[in-house]
Amino acid sequence: MSGPLVEPIPGHPAAVARTSRRGFPERSLVVADYHAGIEAGLRYERGVELPSKAAVRRERLLSLLDRTDADRLVVLGDLGHRIGDPKGDEAEELRDLAAAVADRAELTVVPGNHDGGLADFFGDDAEVTDPAGVRLGDVGFCHGHTWPSREVLAADVVCSAHEHPAVRLEDEVGGARKERVWLRGSLAPAVFAEHYGVDPAEVTQADAELVVFPAFNDTSGGTWVNVAGQGFLSPFLPDGLANGEAYLLDGTRLGDYRNV
């Protein structure tokens, strides 16, 4: 395999990563913020009634697994929506998804703030990593709700999520729309070095890249990264992302995300 270590799939909130496990190269499909069972969650949290898109989400993901011929599916946190043990519709969606993925690829879940009960829920059906993330070869993965481990930060590319990054785009007549985006830039070593109390040279490589993934779930909200007053959720953003640029799902480069 050759090419970029992490390459977004045009038109989709997903990427293919060149990873390895136990010294063997792998091809991983990477997605973030799947939020299984979100419709049931919104019904309970806000009284909003939405038809379940569980089957649509699952088929979108399985189609990408088939299309990319991935050996592994890596979910960058918030695979589920409920904070705590999955129940009801969410539990059913997660079981169906895990069973379908098992026929195609290995499943690795980097737990996010919504995934507290996933390790016990899945048992041996999925690898649920430490919340500080996991490194698979030259690529590190974390959810982003907490600081990534030193091992993750030592990777060539660090993939994060949690923000559901989006931009507000306006047309000539004042109309506006929200678009999910990728954020990509250099990883700023000093920010992470300060957290760990070490020299920046000890934290990460000088040319390491940070990639913040858009949410796979198109019903969930997100951080409007180009709107004043919208704060980031991650403890290491925005300062941990240097020279950050935004890209639409179709690959369009928007430039500095703050000036879109």
Backbone as CSV, one residue per row, in Angstrom:
resi,resn,N_x,N_y,N_z,CA_x,CA_y,CA_z,C_x,C_y,C_z
1,MET,0.842,-1.191,0.000,0.000,0.000,0.000,0.880,1.246,0.000
2,SER,0.425,2.298,-0.689,1.151,3.553,-0.726,0.141,4.680,-0.760
3,GLY,0.653,5.933,-0.712,-0.226,7.087,-0.695,-0.323,7.665,0.695
4,PRO,-1.217,8.646,0.892,-1.363,9.288,2.198,-1.733,8.270,3.281
5,LEU,-1.269,8.533,4.495,-1.613,7.638,5.600,-3.098,7.668,5.898
6,VAL,-3.717,8.837,5.771,-5.153,8.988,6.015,-5.745,9.758,4.847
7,GLU,-6.630,9.114,4.107,-7.189,9.727,2.900,-8.719,9.706,2.952
8,PRO,-9.354,10.889,3.063,-10.827,10.936,3.065,-11.416,10.348,1.796
9,ILE,-12.580,9.748,1.927,-13.315,9.212,0.783,-14.212,10.322,0.248
10,PRO,-14.001,10.788,-0.978,-14.770,11.928,-1.491,-16.274,11.698,-1.385
11,GLY,-16.950,12.703,-0.818,-18.402,12.644,-0.702,-18.910,11.950,0.540
12,HIS,-18.003,11.474,1.386,-18.421,10.725,2.568,-17.651,11.198,3.810
13,PRO,-18.271,11.154,4.987,-17.577,11.489,6.228,-16.806,10.284,6.752
14,ALA,-15.871,9.813,5.971,-15.110,8.599,6.282,-13.780,8.671,5.555
15,ALA,-12.807,7.943,6.072,-11.475,7.938,5.456,-10.905,6.531,5.468
16,VAL,-9.927,6.317,4.617,-9.162,5.077,4.613,-7.781,5.384,5.186
17,ALA,-7.346,4.574,6.137,-6.040,4.777,6.774,-5.149,3.568,6.532
18,ARG,-3.874,3.849,6.289,-2.876,2.782,6.166,-2.343,2.485,7.566
19,THR,-2.841,1.429,8.159,-2.491,1.068,9.526,-1.745,-0.262,9.529
20,SER,-1.353,-0.680,10.711,-0.768,-2.011,10.863,-1.092,-2.528,12.250
21,ARG,-1.095,-3.852,12.370,-1.367,-4.504,13.642,-0.417,-5.677,13.798
22,ARG,0.324,-5.684,14.899,1.301,-6.746,15.172,2.277,-6.932,14.000
23,GLY,2.629,-5.808,13.380,3.609,-5.832,12.309,3.049,-6.124,10.929
24,PHE,1.753,-6.398,10.826,1.143,-6.709,9.535,0.361,-5.499,9.021
25,PRO,0.595,-5.086,7.768,-0.123,-3.927,7.234,-1.616,-4.213,7.080
26,GLU,-2.404,-3.188,7.331,-3.857,-3.293,7.197,-4.392,-2.055,6.486
27,ARG,-5.590,-2.212,5.995,-6.342,-1.110,5.397,-7.555,-0.889,6.297
28,SER,-7.641,0.293,6.897,-8.715,0.556,7.860,-9.674,1.613,7.335
29,LEU,-10.969,1.336,7.466,-11.987,2.352,7.238,-12.210,3.048,8.574
30,VAL,-12.156,4.367,8.567,-12.262,5.140,9.807,-13.454,6.082,9.732
31,VAL,-14.317,6.018,10.749,-15.459,6.930,10.860,-15.532,7.421,12.305
32,ALA,-16.314,8.464,12.507,-16.429,9.056,13.842,-17.871,9.438,14.134
33,ASP,-18.221,9.409,15.414,-19.506,9.938,15.876,-20.686,9.347,15.098
34,TYR,-20.800,8.031,15.214,-21.881,7.291,14.552,-23.221,7.522,15.259
35,HIS,-23.204,7.596,16.575,-24.385,7.891,17.400,-25.575,6.982,17.081
36,ALA,-25.334,5.694,17.201,-26.434,4.734,17.045,-27.521,5.030,18.072
37,GLY,-28.764,4.943,17.640,-29.882,5.172,18.548,-30.174,6.628,18.833
38,ILE,-29.647,7.538,18.005,-29.824,8.953,18.287,-31.289,9.369,18.262
39,GLU,-32.090,8.721,17.418,-33.497,9.101,17.343,-34.225,8.835,18.659
40,ALA,-33.923,7.678,19.272,-34.511,7.377,20.572,-33.992,8.351,21.622
41,GLY,-32.727,8.729,21.510,-32.155,9.675,22.449,-32.800,11.043,22.350
42,LEU,-33.029,11.519,21.129,-33.659,12.821,20.950,-35.104,12.816,21.444
43,ARG,-35.758,11.673,21.316,-37.128,11.560,21.818,-37.145,11.725,23.331
44,TYR,-36.164,11.108,23.983,-36.103,11.171,25.440,-35.575,12.520,25.923
45,GLU,-34.537,13.039,25.243,-33.871,14.254,25.709,-34.647,15.525,25.379
46,ARG,-35.278,15.556,24.197,-35.880,16.814,23.731,-37.333,16.678,23.298
47,GLY,-37.857,15.485,23.364,-39.240,15.297,22.939,-39.416,15.396,21.440
48,VAL,-38.316,15.167,20.683,-38.352,15.255,19.221,-38.608,13.864,18.647
49,GLU,-39.625,13.752,17.805,-39.968,12.469,17.194,-39.384,12.381,15.787
50,LEU,-38.447,11.448,15.604,-37.843,11.213,14.296,-37.877,9.722,13.999
51,PRO,-38.161,9.351,12.744,-38.102,7.934,12.398,-36.668,7.432,12.485
52,SER,-36.492,6.185,12.870,-35.154,5.626,13.002,-34.459,5.519,11.641
53,LYS,-33.202,5.924,11.611,-32.373,5.770,10.413,-31.322,4.681,10.618
54,ALA,-31.585,3.770,11.562,-30.607,2.738,11.885,-30.203,1.935,10.658
55,ALA,-31.180,1.502,9.878,-30.883,0.681,8.702,-30.109,1.477,7.656
56,VAL,-30.469,2.748,7.489,-29.787,3.599,6.509,-28.337,3.812,6.909
57,ARG,-28.101,4.096,8.206,-26.729,4.279,8.692,-25.905,3.016,8.469
58,ARG,-26.509,1.887,8.837,-25.777,0.619,8.726,-25.410,0.332,7.274
59,GLU,-26.345,0.517,6.362,-26.068,0.218,4.962,-25.037,1.173,4.371
60,ARG,-25.068,2.436,4.797,-24.038,3.383,4.340,-22.660,2.902,4.764
61,LEU,-22.557,2.465,6.008,-21.264,2.023,6.525,-20.815,0.728,5.867
62,LEU,-21.713,-0.222,5.732,-21.356,-1.502,5.116,-20.959,-1.310,3.654
63,SER,-21.625,-0.396,2.978,-21.275,-0.103,1.590,-19.848,0.424,1.488
64,LEU,-19.461,1.281,2.453,-18.092,1.802,2.450,-17.079,0.710,2.766
65,LEU,-17.420,-0.200,3.681,-16.533,-1.324,3.977,-16.317,-2.177,2.729
66,ASP,-17.396,-2.444,2.014,-17.289,-3.256,0.799,-16.492,-2.516,-0.281
67,ARG,-16.757,-1.232,-0.404,-16.110,-0.439,-1.452,-14.612,-0.311,-1.218
68,THR,-14.208,-0.175,0.031,-12.793,0.041,0.341,-12.038,-1.250,0.593
69,ASP,-12.761,-2.358,0.723,-12.137,-3.651,1.010,-11.255,-3.558,2.252
70,ALA,-11.795,-2.925,3.286,-11.026,-2.678,4.503,-10.880,-3.942,5.342
71,ASP,-9.733,-4.067,5.990,-9.500,-5.169,6.922,-10.078,-4.867,8.298
72,ARG,-10.182,-3.560,8.604,-10.593,-3.148,9.939,-11.491,-1.911,9.849
73,LEU,-12.488,-1.837,10.712,-13.288,-0.639,10.891,-12.871,-0.004,12.211
74,VAL,-12.418,1.238,12.154,-12.063,1.986,13.351,-13.104,3.075,13.563
75,VAL,-13.738,3.065,14.714,-14.734,4.084,15.051,-14.124,5.010,16.097
76,LEU,-14.022,6.287,15.759,-13.387,7.259,16.643,-14.368,7.798,17.691
77,GLY,-14.991,6.902,18.403,-15.818,7.318,19.523,-17.248,7.673,19.186
78,ASP,-18.065,7.650,20.241,-19.502,7.887,20.145,-20.152,7.010,19.082
79,LEU,-19.785,5.731,19.149,-20.486,4.745,18.317,-21.940,4.695,18.735
80,GLY,-22.193,4.769,20.036,-23.552,4.851,20.553,-23.890,6.271,20.943
81,HIS,-25.148,6.510,21.242,-25.591,7.859,21.619,-25.852,7.992,23.108
82,ARG,-26.388,6.938,23.712,-26.721,6.992,25.123,-25.452,7.048,25.966
83,ILE,-25.434,7.895,26.977,-24.303,7.950,27.900,-24.545,6.894,28.974
84,GLY,-23.810,5.793,28.877,-24.039,4.661,29.771,-24.305,3.406,28.973
85,ASP,-24.819,2.394,29.633,-25.068,1.112,28.978,-26.121,1.250,27.885
86,PRO,-25.849,0.719,26.677,-26.847,0.776,25.606,-28.108,-0.007,25.987
87,LYS,-29.252,0.548,25.633,-30.531,-0.107,25.914,-31.482,0.103,24.747
88,GLY,-32.536,-0.697,24.707,-33.623,-0.496,23.762,-33.185,-0.483,22.317
89,ASP,-33.671,0.538,21.579,-33.398,0.636,20.147,-31.905,0.769,19.860
90,GLU,-31.201,1.481,20.736,-29.763,1.651,20.518,-29.028,0.325,20.639
91,ALA,-29.354,-0.452,21.648,-28.711,-1.746,21.830,-28.964,-2.650,20.630
92,GLU,-30.193,-2.631,20.129,-30.532,-3.449,18.961,-29.730,-2.998,17.739
93,GLU,-29.620,-1.682,17.549,-28.864,-1.170,16.404,-27.397,-1.564,16.495
94,LEU,-26.827,-1.472,17.691,-25.417,-1.812,17.868,-25.166,-3.302,17.634
95,ARG,-26.068,-4.153,18.115,-25.911,-5.601,17.888,-25.967,-5.929,16.396
96,ASP,-26.939,-5.351,15.700,-27.084,-5.603,14.268,-25.860,-5.108,13.496
97,LEU,-25.351,-3.954,13.895,-24.192,-3.392,13.216,-22.960,-4.266,13.437
98,ALA,-22.707,-4.647,14.685,-21.524,-5.460,14.996,-21.565,-6.796,14.265
99,ALA,-22.758,-7.396,14.186,-22.891,-8.676,13.496,-22.607,-8.525,12.004
100,ALA,-23.081,-7.434,11.407,-22.865,-7.220,9.974,-21.400,-6.896,9.686
101,VAL,-20.769,-6.113,10.552,-19.359,-5.765,10.357,-18.478,-7.000,10.502
102,ALA,-18.838,-7.887,11.433,-18.026,-9.082,11.701,-17.856,-9.957,10.465
103,ASP,-18.797,-9.885,9.533,-18.698,-10.665,8.301,-17.704,-10.052,7.308
104,ARG,-17.242,-8.828,7.617,-16.411,-8.103,6.661,-15.049,-7.691,7.208
105,ALA,-14.998,-7.295,8.479,-13.766,-6.708,9.004,-13.706,-6.818,10.517
106,GLU,-12.516,-6.583,11.067,-12.358,-6.455,12.512,-12.920,-5.101,12.946
107,LEU,-13.414,-5.022,14.170,-14.005,-3.783,14.671,-13.207,-3.268,15.865
108,THR,-12.703,-2.045,15.751,-12.007,-1.377,16.848,-12.755,-0.093,17.177
109,VAL,-13.111,0.070,18.437,-13.833,1.261,18.891,-12.964,2.008,19.892
110,VAL,-12.679,3.266,19.586,-12.012,4.146,20.540,-13.132,4.856,21.302
111,PRO,-13.348,4.539,22.573,-14.543,5.045,23.251,-14.539,6.560,23.416
112,GLY,-15.725,7.130,23.198,-15.922,8.557,23.415,-16.723,8.800,24.671
113,ASN,-17.172,10.006,24.859,-17.923,10.358,26.064,-19.307,9.722,26.107
114,HIS,-19.791,9.185,24.993,-21.088,8.508,24.968,-20.956,6.988,25.061
115,ASP,-19.744,6.478,25.242,-19.514,5.037,25.093,-19.104,4.337,26.382
116,GLY,-19.587,4.808,27.507,-19.143,4.259,28.780,-19.392,2.781,28.972
117,GLY,-20.451,2.234,28.394,-20.774,0.836,28.631,-20.454,-0.110,27.493
118,LEU,-19.713,0.364,26.485,-19.527,-0.458,25.286,-18.627,-1.670,25.497
119,ALA,-17.611,-1.568,26.332,-16.688,-2.692,26.512,-17.432,-3.916,27.022
120,ASP,-18.254,-3.755,28.036,-19.029,-4.879,28.567,-20.106,-5.312,27.592
121,PHE,-20.682,-4.348,26.879,-21.762,-4.654,25.942,-21.272,-5.553,24.814
122,PHE,-20.122,-5.231,24.226,-19.615,-5.986,23.081,-18.864,-7.250,23.482
123,GLY,-18.227,-7.244,24.640,-17.444,-8.411,25.017,-16.352,-8.683,24.002
124,ASP,-16.322,-9.903,23.474,-15.293,-10.294,22.506,-15.656,-9.942,21.060
125,ASP,-16.823,-9.308,20.863,-17.260,-8.996,19.503,-16.579,-7.758,18.929
126,ALA,-15.891,-6.992,19.761,-15.198,-5.796,19.288,-14.052,-5.478,20.230
127,GLU,-13.036,-4.832,19.697,-11.955,-4.318,20.532,-12.329,-2.901,20.944
128,VAL,-12.512,-2.672,22.237,-12.788,-1.343,22.764,-11.520,-0.889,23.482
129,THR,-10.880,0.152,22.977,-9.574,0.575,23.456,-9.685,1.418,24.722
130,ASP,-8.544,1.822,25.229,-8.494,2.792,26.315,-9.053,4.123,25.808
131,PRO,-9.751,4.900,26.649,-10.293,6.188,26.201,-9.234,7.159,25.689
132,ALA,-7.970,6.966,26.094,-6.897,7.848,25.618,-6.461,7.508,24.201
133,GLY,-7.033,6.458,23.621,-6.790,6.168,22.220,-5.899,4.964,21.979
134,VAL,-5.575,4.774,20.704,-4.767,3.635,20.291,-3.939,4.045,19.081
135,ARG,-2.766,3.453,18.961,-1.932,3.674,17.781,-1.863,2.385,16.994
136,LEU,-2.149,2.467,15.703,-2.079,1.325,14.802,-1.067,1.654,13.714
137,GLY,0.159,1.239,13.929,1.215,1.576,12.984,1.576,3.046,13.091
138,ASP,1.531,3.757,11.972,1.922,5.164,11.933,0.767,6.122,12.179
139,VAL,-0.408,5.589,12.492,-1.592,6.425,12.690,-2.111,6.254,14.118
140,GLY,-2.377,7.389,14.774,-2.936,7.370,16.114,-4.407,7.770,16.072
141,PHE,-5.193,7.198,16.969,-6.633,7.450,16.979,-7.090,7.810,18.393
142,CYS,-7.913,8.846,18.506,-8.530,9.207,19.777,-9.898,9.813,19.480
143,HIS,-10.749,9.885,20.508,-12.042,10.526,20.284,-11.914,12.029,20.372
144,GLY,-11.188,12.520,21.367,-10.979,13.957,21.474,-11.641,14.601,22.679
145,HIS,-12.425,13.826,23.439,-13.059,14.403,24.634,-12.087,14.469,25.803
146,THR,-10.962,13.774,25.668,-9.914,13.796,26.673,-8.574,13.834,25.954
147,TRP,-7.499,14.016,26.711,-6.179,14.136,26.089,-5.722,12.782,25.541
148,PRO,-5.201,12.759,24.323,-4.676,11.493,23.771,-3.421,11.056,24.507
149,SER,-3.169,9.766,24.495,-1.992,9.221,25.174,-0.716,9.650,24.462
150,ARG,0.394,9.511,25.154,1.697,9.827,24.561,1.961,8.919,23.363
151,GLU,1.535,7.675,23.449,1.731,6.739,22.334,0.996,7.214,21.091
152,VAL,-0.241,7.678,21.252,-1.024,8.192,20.124,-0.349,9.413,19.525
153,LEU,0.120,10.311,20.384,0.738,11.555,19.916,2.041,11.318,19.166
154,ALA,2.672,10.176,19.365,3.934,9.873,18.690,3.734,9.406,17.254
155,ALA,2.495,9.254,16.814,2.214,8.789,15.456,2.462,9.896,14.431
156,ASP,2.586,9.507,13.166,2.769,10.484,12.087,1.507,11.310,11.872
157,VAL,0.360,10.664,11.990,-0.931,11.333,11.850,-1.800,10.950,13.039
158,VAL,-2.428,11.950,13.661,-3.347,11.712,14.769,-4.759,12.059,14.303
159,CYS,-5.672,11.101,14.425,-7.060,11.282,14.021,-7.918,11.495,15.262
160,SER,-8.743,12.528,15.236,-9.596,12.861,16.369,-11.015,13.126,15.872
161,ALA,-11.934,13.302,16.824,-13.346,13.490,16.480,-13.987,14.404,17.532
162,HIS,-15.191,14.069,17.971,-15.884,14.723,19.084,-16.520,16.061,18.729
163,GLU,-15.899,16.835,17.838,-16.374,18.183,17.550,-17.557,18.234,16.587
164,HIS,-17.698,17.216,15.731,-18.673,17.287,14.627,-18.456,18.603,13.857
165,PRO,-17.252,18.895,13.384,-16.981,20.212,12.808,-17.845,20.507,11.592
166,ALA,-18.295,21.755,11.515,-19.143,22.207,10.412,-18.869,23.683,10.177
167,VAL,-19.205,24.143,8.982,-19.083,25.565,8.658,-20.441,26.107,8.237
168,ARG,-20.619,27.379,8.469,-21.801,28.098,7.994,-21.403,28.808,6.702
169,LEU,-22.074,28.459,5.618,-21.797,29.055,4.316,-22.973,29.937,3.903
170,GLU,-22.672,31.157,3.457,-23.713,32.106,3.041,-23.587,32.404,1.553
171,ASP,-24.736,32.598,0.903,-24.714,32.961,-0.513,-24.884,34.474,-0.670
172,GLU,-24.966,34.927,-1.928,-24.996,36.358,-2.217,-26.255,37.053,-1.715
173,VAL,-27.335,36.318,-1.526,-28.607,36.934,-1.117,-28.886,36.724,0.367
174,GLY,-27.882,36.262,1.103,-28.050,36.133,2.546,-28.504,34.773,3.027
175,GLY,-28.711,33.834,2.113,-29.079,32.487,2.534,-27.891,31.782,3.158
176,ALA,-28.161,30.865,4.058,-27.070,30.170,4.745,-27.375,28.683,4.835
177,ARG,-26.320,27.907,4.847,-26.460,26.470,5.034,-25.296,25.954,5.863
178,LYS,-25.505,24.821,6.485,-24.463,24.191,7.300,-23.885,23.024,6.528
179,GLU,-22.561,22.930,6.516,-21.879,21.839,5.835,-20.862,21.199,6.776
180,ARG,-20.877,19.874,6.849,-19.856,19.178,7.615,-18.497,19.328,6.935
181,VAL,-17.452,19.415,7.742,-16.110,19.591,7.179,-15.095,18.726,7.917
182,TRP,-13.977,18.515,7.230,-12.758,17.976,7.820,-11.910,19.154,8.270
183,LEU,-11.199,19.008,9.368,-10.174,19.968,9.763,-8.836,19.243,9.725
184,ARG,-7.857,19.840,9.034,-6.539,19.222,8.926,-5.485,20.287,9.097
185,GLY,-4.419,19.934,9.786,-3.313,20.861,9.978,-2.197,20.182,10.742
186,SER,-1.234,20.972,11.148,-0.121,20.446,11.921,-0.524,20.279,13.378
187,LEU,0.002,19.252,14.004,-0.212,19.058,15.425,0.776,19.958,16.168
188,ALA,0.275,20.798,17.075,1.111,21.771,17.785,1.705,21.126,19.038
189,PRO,2.986,20.728,19.011,3.564,19.969,20.114,3.513,20.675,21.464
190,ALA,3.667,22.003,21.461,3.768,22.732,22.722,2.511,22.586,23.572
191,VAL,1.354,22.505,22.928,0.085,22.384,23.657,0.037,21.075,24.436
192,PHE,0.456,20.007,23.806,0.425,18.693,24.441,1.582,18.533,25.427
193,ALA,2.726,19.168,25.119,3.872,19.111,26.025,3.550,19.790,27.350
194,GLU,2.822,20.904,27.276,2.444,21.603,28.505,1.547,20.728,29.364
195,HIS,0.622,20.022,28.717,-0.279,19.141,29.473,0.494,18.038,30.180
196,TYR,1.461,17.451,29.491,2.212,16.332,30.056,3.439,16.766,30.857
197,GLY,3.748,18.071,30.832,4.868,18.570,31.605,6.218,18.106,31.105
198,VAL,6.360,18.054,29.776,7.617,17.616,29.176,8.030,18.598,28.086
199,ASP,9.205,18.379,27.515,9.677,19.193,26.409,8.895,18.850,25.144
200,PRO,8.547,19.840,24.312,7.788,19.552,23.086,8.400,18.472,22.207
201,ALA,9.739,18.407,22.169,10.404,17.403,21.334,10.137,15.984,21.805
202,GLU,9.697,15.835,23.062,9.423,14.512,23.608,8.011,14.029,23.313
203,VAL,7.166,14.911,22.813,5.748,14.583,22.668,5.424,13.997,21.308
204,THR,5.852,14.653,20.255,5.434,14.248,18.922,6.510,14.613,17.912
205,GLN,6.356,14.110,16.696,7.276,14.441,15.631,7.014,15.868,15.145
206,ALA,8.053,16.497,14.637,7.950,17.899,14.241,6.919,18.118,13.138
207,ASP,6.754,17.127,12.262,5.839,17.285,11.128,4.567,16.459,11.276
208,ALA,4.187,16.124,12.498,2.975,15.328,12.711,1.730,16.109,12.302
209,GLU,0.731,15.393,11.809,-0.508,16.003,11.331,-1.663,15.623,12.257
210,LEU,-2.596,16.557,12.413,-3.826,16.307,13.178,-5.011,16.417,12.236
211,VAL,-5.873,15.397,12.240,-7.070,15.373,11.400,-8.285,15.241,12.305
212,VAL,-9.202,16.207,12.217,-10.446,16.161,12.986,-11.560,15.731,12.035
213,PHE,-12.182,14.603,12.363,-13.170,13.995,11.476,-14.546,14.633,11.611
214,PRO,-15.286,14.732,10.503,-16.692,15.119,10.581,-17.516,13.968,11.153
215,ALA,-18.696,14.272,11.652,-19.570,13.243,12.200,-20.151,12.389,11.080
216,PHE,-20.167,11.073,11.283,-20.802,10.181,10.314,-22.322,10.354,10.364
217,ASN,-22.849,10.590,11.553,-24.296,10.756,11.729,-24.704,12.147,11.255
218,ASP,-25.619,12.202,10.285,-26.017,13.496,9.729,-27.167,14.144,10.488
219,THR,-27.611,13.522,11.589,-28.676,14.096,12.412,-28.110,14.861,13.604
220,SER,-26.914,14.503,14.014,-26.304,15.135,15.183,-25.880,16.562,14.874
221,GLY,-25.802,17.390,15.904,-25.356,18.768,15.738,-23.847,18.820,15.613
222,GLY,-23.289,20.022,15.776,-21.849,20.134,15.664,-21.336,21.507,16.006
223,THR,-20.021,21.657,15.993,-19.353,22.923,16.253,-19.201,23.693,14.941
224,TRP,-19.788,24.886,14.855,-19.608,25.736,13.678,-18.272,26.446,13.840
225,VAL,-17.261,25.951,13.156,-15.901,26.394,13.429,-15.595,27.784,12.876
226,ASN,-16.465,28.321,12.021,-16.226,29.652,11.454,-17.218,30.683,11.966
227,VAL,-17.897,30.394,13.061,-18.873,31.320,13.642,-18.354,31.806,14.988
228,ALA,-18.291,33.123,15.152,-17.785,33.706,16.394,-18.641,33.252,17.579
229,GLY,-17.966,32.956,18.684,-18.678,32.560,19.894,-18.929,31.078,20.020
230,GLN,-18.601,30.324,18.985,-18.757,28.871,19.035,-17.453,28.272,19.565
231,GLY,-17.475,27.771,20.784,-16.274,27.208,21.367,-16.078,25.745,21.010
232,PHE,-14.827,25.309,20.989,-14.526,23.903,20.760,-14.783,23.103,22.036
233,LEU,-15.050,21.816,21.855,-15.342,20.930,22.972,-14.098,20.219,23.489
234,SER,-13.182,19.909,22.603,-11.994,19.149,22.963,-11.046,19.985,23.819
235,PRO,-10.405,19.391,24.823,-9.494,20.162,25.668,-8.230,20.636,24.949
236,PHE,-7.924,20.045,23.786,-6.706,20.454,23.075,-6.988,21.236,21.801
237,LEU,-8.233,21.616,21.587,-8.574,22.435,20.427,-9.147,23.777,20.883
238,PRO,-8.908,24.840,20.099,-8.251,24.864,18.784,-6.729,24.948,18.835
239,ASP,-6.139,25.189,20.021,-4.701,25.480,20.089,-3.832,24.330,19.605
240,GLY,-4.317,23.089,19.741,-3.520,21.939,19.333,-3.457,21.728,17.835
241,LEU,-4.234,22.504,17.073,-4.266,22.399,15.611,-3.655,23.654,15.017
242,ALA,-2.475,23.539,14.456,-1.797,24.680,13.843,-2.061,24.695,12.342
243,ASN,-2.235,25.882,11.809,-2.454,26.047,10.360,-3.637,25.211,9.889
244,GLY,-4.688,25.178,10.684,-5.832,24.330,10.370,-6.642,24.814,9.188
245,GLU,-6.923,23.907,8.281,-7.748,24.220,7.112,-8.977,23.322,7.100
246,ALA,-10.043,23.834,6.493,-11.305,23.094,6.390,-11.489,22.572,4.974
247,TYR,-12.048,21.368,4.887,-12.347,20.736,3.600,-13.773,20.206,3.642
248,LEU,-14.544,20.487,2.602,-15.885,19.916,2.500,-15.785,18.416,2.246
249,LEU,-16.888,17.718,2.420,-16.886,16.272,2.212,-16.511,15.901,0.778
250,ASP,-16.827,16.786,-0.172,-16.482,16.474,-1.570,-15.018,16.757,-1.891
251,GLY,-14.258,17.207,-0.891,-12.841,17.466,-1.080,-12.492,18.919,-1.331
252,THR,-13.501,19.794,-1.481,-13.231,21.211,-1.727,-12.457,21.824,-0.564
253,ARG,-11.336,22.457,-0.892,-10.504,23.099,0.128,-11.036,24.505,0.384
254,LEU,-11.386,24.791,1.637,-11.940,26.094,1.983,-10.893,27.036,2.560
255,GLY,-9.713,26.517,2.871,-8.673,27.339,3.477,-8.803,27.397,4.988
256,ASP,-8.171,28.402,5.584,-8.184,28.583,7.040,-9.631,28.521,7.541
257,TYR,-9.908,27.567,8.421,-11.300,27.341,8.852,-11.896,28.565,9.539
258,ARG,-11.050,29.411,10.140,-11.560,30.573,10.865,-12.019,31.685,9.934
259,ASN,-11.587,31.629,8.680,-11.898,32.695,7.741,-12.819,32.265,6.612
260,VAL,-13.443,31.113,6.763,-14.355,30.635,5.711,-15.585,31.527,5.654
